[in-house]
Amino acid sequence: MNNAERAKSFLELIHENQGVRRDFILSIICLGFSLVLLLWLIPNYVLDYGMGGKVSPRFFPYIIAGSILILSIAFLIQTIKNEKGAQADARKFDTPTIICIVSFFAYQQLITIIGFIPASFLYTICLMLLYGVRSKMTIGIFSVILILILSFFFENVAQVPLPKGLLLEWLLG
């Protein structure tokens, strides 16, 4: 095997494992981000004051940061296992993914305009239709039950008021 063939096979090997390297780097970045959240940002910048039996303001940030930590470790382990033999598949942003990202930003804006409950109901329906659920009965029942569970949890268990929206505030005066 001459030098040109070696260089070509080396470039092919790099190209084949490009997805594995990308996943490894992404898992390390997510791991570092979660550690920064857990060890520096949340303790220093999220106030922790007595809530009288309510959930602390640090509770949900810690849950999210801990979840990111656990998932990034799992992703890192999976990437290391894949590096030993399997080639990572090439991932692309397909149309449903782009629509999901755009609709999330629209959902955030809708919450401030029409409130959490109607915006979440519409967003749930949108996502279910986007990802292939076609039964109107399933969409309706799932959306209503999900919104009831979420609103009950935030209003009664976590005692966090949900945004009512500018439209409702304007209508009620």
MOHULIN-V976485 format. One record per pair of residues at least 4 apart in sequence whose C-alpha atoms are under 8 Angstrom apart, sorted by sequence separation. I is the first residue (numbers start at 1). GAP is how many residues later the second one is. D is the distance in Angstrom with one decimal. If there is no record, write none. Layout:
i & gap & d
I & GAP & D
I & GAP & D
This chain:
i & gap & d
1 & 4 & 6.1
2 & 4 & 6.3
3 & 4 & 6.1
4 & 4 & 6.2
5 & 4 & 6.1
6 & 4 & 6.0
7 & 4 & 6.2
8 & 4 & 6.2
9 & 4 & 6.2
10 & 4 & 6.3
11 & 4 & 6.1
12 & 4 & 6.1
13 & 4 & 6.3
14 & 4 & 6.0
17 & 4 & 6.4
18 & 4 & 6.2
19 & 4 & 6.1
20 & 4 & 6.1
21 & 4 & 6.2
22 & 4 & 6.1
23 & 4 & 6.0
24 & 4 & 6.3
25 & 4 & 6.2
26 & 4 & 6.2
27 & 4 & 6.0
28 & 4 & 6.1
29 & 4 & 6.1
30 & 4 & 6.1
31 & 4 & 6.3
32 & 4 & 6.2
33 & 4 & 6.2
34 & 4 & 6.1
35 & 4 & 5.8
36 & 4 & 5.4
37 & 4 & 4.8
38 & 4 & 5.9
39 & 4 & 6.7
40 & 4 & 5.9
41 & 4 & 5.6
42 & 4 & 5.1
43 & 4 & 7.8
51 & 4 & 6.9
55 & 4 & 6.5
57 & 4 & 7.8
58 & 4 & 6.1
59 & 4 & 6.3
60 & 4 & 6.1
61 & 4 & 6.0
62 & 4 & 5.8
63 & 4 & 6.1
64 & 4 & 6.2
65 & 4 & 6.2
66 & 4 & 6.2
67 & 4 & 6.1
68 & 4 & 5.9
69 & 4 & 6.2
70 & 4 & 6.3
71 & 4 & 6.0
72 & 4 & 6.0
73 & 4 & 6.2
74 & 4 & 6.1
75 & 4 & 6.1
76 & 4 & 6.2
77 & 4 & 6.3
78 & 4 & 6.2
79 & 4 & 6.1
80 & 4 & 6.9
81 & 4 & 7.7
82 & 4 & 4.9
83 & 4 & 7.1
93 & 4 & 6.0
94 & 4 & 6.5
95 & 4 & 6.1
96 & 4 & 6.0
97 & 4 & 6.3
98 & 4 & 6.2
99 & 4 & 5.9
100 & 4 & 6.1
101 & 4 & 6.7
102 & 4 & 6.4
103 & 4 & 6.0
104 & 4 & 6.3
105 & 4 & 6.5
106 & 4 & 6.1
107 & 4 & 6.2
108 & 4 & 7.1
109 & 4 & 6.6
110 & 4 & 5.7
111 & 4 & 4.4
112 & 4 & 7.7
114 & 4 & 6.5
115 & 4 & 6.1
116 & 4 & 5.8
117 & 4 & 6.1
118 & 4 & 6.2
119 & 4 & 6.1
120 & 4 & 6.0
121 & 4 & 6.4
122 & 4 & 6.1
123 & 4 & 6.2
124 & 4 & 6.1
125 & 4 & 6.2
126 & 4 & 6.0
127 & 4 & 6.1
128 & 4 & 6.4
129 & 4 & 5.3
134 & 4 & 8.0
135 & 4 & 6.2
136 & 4 & 6.0
137 & 4 & 6.0
138 & 4 & 5.9
139 & 4 & 5.9
140 & 4 & 6.1
141 & 4 & 6.1
142 & 4 & 5.9
143 & 4 & 6.1
144 & 4 & 6.1
145 & 4 & 6.1
146 & 4 & 6.1
147 & 4 & 5.9
148 & 4 & 5.9
149 & 4 & 6.0
150 & 4 & 6.2
151 & 4 & 5.8
152 & 4 & 5.5
153 & 4 & 4.9
154 & 4 & 4.9
155 & 4 & 4.7
156 & 4 & 7.7
164 & 4 & 6.3
165 & 4 & 6.4
166 & 4 & 6.0
167 & 4 & 6.1
168 & 4 & 6.0
169 & 4 & 6.0
1 & 5 & 6.7
35 & 5 & 7.8
36 & 5 & 6.3
37 & 5 & 5.7
38 & 5 & 7.2
41 & 5 & 7.4
51 & 5 & 6.4
82 & 5 & 6.7
93 & 5 & 6.6
110 & 5 & 6.9
111 & 5 & 4.9
114 & 5 & 6.4
128 & 5 & 5.3
129 & 5 & 6.4
133 & 5 & 7.8
134 & 5 & 7.6
152 & 5 & 7.1
153 & 5 & 6.2
154 & 5 & 5.7
155 & 5 & 5.3
164 & 5 & 7.0
50 & 6 & 7.3
82 & 6 & 7.0
110 & 6 & 8.0
128 & 6 & 8.0
133 & 6 & 7.1
153 & 6 & 7.9
154 & 6 & 5.2
155 & 6 & 5.6
49 & 7 & 7.2
111 & 7 & 8.0
154 & 7 & 6.9
155 & 7 & 7.0
48 & 8 & 6.4
49 & 8 & 7.9
111 & 8 & 5.5
154 & 8 & 7.2
48 & 9 & 6.2
110 & 9 & 5.7
111 & 9 & 7.7
47 & 10 & 6.8
48 & 10 & 6.4
46 & 11 & 7.0
47 & 11 & 7.1
128 & 11 & 6.8
151 & 11 & 7.5
46 & 12 & 6.1
107 & 12 & 6.3
107 & 13 & 7.4
125 & 14 & 6.3
125 & 15 & 7.8
42 & 16 & 6.8
107 & 16 & 6.3
125 & 18 & 6.6
42 & 19 & 7.0
104 & 19 & 7.9
124 & 19 & 6.0
42 & 20 & 7.4
103 & 20 & 7.6
121 & 22 & 5.9
121 & 23 & 7.1
38 & 24 & 6.6
121 & 26 & 6.5
38 & 27 & 6.2
100 & 27 & 7.1
120 & 27 & 6.9
37 & 28 & 6.2
38 & 28 & 7.4
35 & 30 & 7.8
100 & 30 & 7.9
117 & 30 & 6.6
34 & 31 & 5.2
34 & 32 & 7.0
34 & 34 & 5.9
35 & 34 & 7.2
96 & 34 & 6.6
117 & 34 & 7.4
34 & 35 & 5.3
96 & 35 & 7.4
31 & 37 & 7.3
30 & 38 & 7.0
31 & 38 & 5.6
30 & 39 & 7.3
31 & 41 & 5.4
30 & 42 & 5.8
31 & 42 & 6.8
28 & 44 & 7.4
27 & 45 & 5.2
27 & 46 & 7.2
116 & 46 & 6.2
115 & 47 & 7.8
116 & 47 & 5.4
117 & 47 & 8.0
27 & 48 & 6.0
28 & 48 & 7.2
115 & 48 & 5.2
116 & 48 & 6.3
27 & 49 & 5.3
115 & 49 & 4.2
116 & 49 & 7.2
114 & 50 & 6.9
115 & 50 & 3.7
112 & 51 & 6.9
114 & 51 & 4.5
115 & 51 & 7.3
23 & 52 & 7.9
24 & 52 & 6.1
111 & 52 & 6.9
112 & 52 & 7.6
113 & 52 & 4.7
114 & 52 & 6.3
115 & 52 & 7.8
23 & 53 & 7.7
111 & 53 & 7.9
112 & 53 & 4.8
113 & 53 & 4.8
114 & 53 & 5.4
115 & 53 & 7.5
111 & 54 & 6.2
112 & 54 & 6.2
113 & 54 & 5.7
114 & 54 & 6.7
24 & 55 & 5.9
23 & 56 & 6.3
24 & 56 & 7.5
20 & 59 & 6.2
20 & 62 & 7.1
20 & 63 & 6.0
17 & 66 & 7.5
20 & 67 & 7.1
19 & 68 & 7.5
20 & 68 & 5.4
19 & 69 & 5.1
17 & 70 & 6.2
18 & 70 & 7.8
19 & 70 & 6.6
16 & 71 & 6.5
17 & 71 & 6.9
19 & 71 & 6.4
16 & 72 & 7.9
55 & 103 & 5.8
54 & 104 & 6.6
55 & 104 & 7.8
54 & 105 & 7.0
